Amino acid sequence: CFSLFRLQNYDAACRLAQEIAENIHERNRQLRTGGNPAKLNMTLRASLQKLKQNIAQLKETLTRASAQRRIMQAEADRRQNLVDDLATRERRLNASFKADTSEAEPSRSSLMTGGNGSGPAVNPWLVNESEETRGLSFGEIKHQQQHIIEVQDAGLDALAAVISRQKQMGQEIGNELEEQNEIIDDLAQLVDKTDSRIKNETHRVKLLDTKSASCGEFSASSTACKWQSQICSLWSVSVL
């Protein structure tokens, strides 16, 4: 909708510039034939002021759209060139309107090109025209611009779909990471519990080893005492 609205404004400004050029030609014809172009001059002043305002509005709209990234940079540059060309035509028309009427009236083709009338007449709307639009009518150029805008819109839609898919994938990856972090936390708690149990069991084994060693020493000592007692008894009997 934005692109169509702006294209309509540009088309309206181009038609107004064409109308101004024709009125300037008619004004000069009246001056040459002794007519009174006062009414036509008033109309021209109002039309030139309106054209200037329309161009300023086009520039403001294009600057805002480019800043908000509502159109691609390449398309913004192309439209800026169109608006600049239109502003140049407005300055030429304004200069032609204010030109000294005592000078020789330029031909209509000279007025349209802003030149001095030498050489073949050149349509000002075709000056610096690209190869893509050369030889096309105004309606064909408009249709071509609309097609370009539709292609760009389709590209933007495809890009938006890709970005949306990537966002969804990012969210899914984030959810998976959260689940993995929970599993890792559970494993860490289980490892801590197992480590604590191993330490407890190790301590118990050491205690058992200490007790076993003590019991072995006590048993050996008791056996030696019994043998000593028996030897003493045998020795006493022998003496008697």
N, C-alpha and C positions, 0 to 999 in steps of 0.2 A: 504494500500500500504506500509506503514511504517513497519507494523508487518511482512508482507510477505518478504519485502526486508531484514529485519534483520534476519528472519528465514533462508533465503537462505544463508546469510553470515555465520551464525552459522553452517549450514549443510556443507558448503564448508570448514570451519575450521576443523570440525570433520573428513571429508574425508582426508584433508591434514595431520592431526595427525595420521590417520590410515596408510596413505602412508609412513609417516616418520618411523613409527614403523616397517613396513615391510622392508624398506630400511636399517634400523639399523640391523635387523636380517640378511639380505643378506650381509651387510658389515662384520658382525662378522663371517658369514660362510666363506666368502672369506679369511678373516684373518686366520681362522682355517685351511683352505685347502691350504694356501700359495699363494693365489691370490693377485692381486693388486687393493685395493679398493679406490685408489686416486680419481678417477672420481666420485665414489659414495659418498665419503666424501664431495666433493665440492657440490654435489647436496643436501646432507643432511644439510650442513651449510646454503645454500640458503633457503631450505625449512623450517628449524627451524626459521630463521630470518623472513620469510614471515608469519609463524604461529604466532610468537610473535607480529608482526604488526597487524595481523587480530584480535587477542585477544584484543589488545589495542584499536583498532577501535570499536570492539563490546562493550567494557567497556565505551568508550566515548559516543557512540550512546545511550546506555542504560541510562547513567547518564543524558544526555540531555533530553531524552524522559521522564524520571522520574521527572526531575525538571520542565518540561513544562506540567506535568500531562496529557501526551498523552496516558498513560496506567494506569490501576489501580495499587494500591500499592502492592496488593497480587501478581499480575502478574509480577510486577517489581522485587519483592523479588525472585520469582521462576526463572526468567530469570537470575538474578544475581547469583543464586546458580549454574545454568548451566555454566555460564561464568567462575565462580570460579573453577568449576570442570575441565573445559577445560584448564584453566591456570595451574592447578596442573598437568595435563597430559603433558602439554608442558614442565614444569620443570623436570618431570621424564624422558621424552624423551631426553631432553638436557643433563641431568646427565648421561643417558645411552650412549649417543653418545660420551661424554667426558671421559667415564670410562676407566680405565687402561686396555688395551687389553691383558696385560700379565696375568690378572686374568682369571679364568675359565669363558667361555662365558655362560651367562645365557640362558636358553631355551627361545623360543619365547613366551610361556605363562608367564614365569617369567618377561620377558621384558615388556610385555603388562600390567602386574599388578604392575610392579615396585617393586616386592617382591624378596625373595631370592630363589625361586624355590621350596620351601617346600610346601606340601599340594597340593590339586587339582588346576588346572589352572582355573583362574577366568577372565572373560572378563572385562577389565578396564572400558568399557562403561556402565557396569551394577553395578559398585561399588556404594553403597549408593543409589541404584535405588528405586524409590517409587513403591508401590504396583500397582498403576494405569498403569505403563508402564512395569512392570516386565513380561518378556516372549514375549513382542511385538517386531516385526521387526522394522528396522529403518524407513521404509515407513509408517508403522502403527503408530509409535510414531509421525512422522511428520504430518500425517493426524489427529491424536488426538490433537496435538498442534494447528493446523489450525482450528479445530472445536471449541476448547476452545476460540481461538481468535475471531471467528465469534460470539460465544455466548456473549463474553464480549462486542464486538462492538454493538450487538443488545441491550444489556443492556444499553450501553452508549447512543444509539439512543433514547431508551425509556426515559432515564433520561433527555436527552436534550428536548424531547417533553414535559415532565412534567414541566421543568423549563420555557420553552417558554409559556406554558399555564398559569403558575403562574405570569409570567411577564405581560401577556395580562390582567389577572384579576387585577393585581396591577394598571395598567394603567386605566382600567375601574373604579376602586374604586377611583383613583385620580380625574378622570373627574367628577364623581358623587359628590365628596367632594367639588370641585370647584363650581358646580351648587348649592349645598346646601349653601355654603358660600355666593353666590350672593343673594339667597333668604333671608338669615339671614340679610344681609346688607339692603335689601329693607324693611324688617320688622322693622329693627332698625330705619330707616329713617321715616317710617310711625308712629312708636311709638313716635318719637321726635315731629313730626308735631301735633299728637293728644294731646300730653302733653302740647304743647304750646297753642293749642286752648282751652284746659280745663282751663289753667291758665288765659287766657284772659276772658273767660266766668265767671270764679269765681270772677275776679276783677270787672266785670260789675255788677254782682249780689250784691256785697258788696256796690257798688255805689248806686244802686237802693234802697237797704235797708236803707242807710244813708238818701237819699232824702225822702223816705216815712216817716221816723221818724220825719224829720224836718217839713214836711207838716202837720203831725198830731198835733204837738205842736202848730203850727200857727193857725190851725183851732179851737183848744180848746180855745186859747187866744181870738180869734175874738168872739166866742160865749159868753164868760164871759163878754166882753165889752158891747155887745148888751143887756144882762140882767141887767147889772148895769145901763145902760142909761134908760131903761124902768122903773126900780124901782125909780130912781131919778125923773122922770117925774111924776109918780104916787104920790110920796111924796109931790112934789110942788103943785099939784092940791088939795091935802087934806089940805094943809096949807091955801090955799086961800079960 
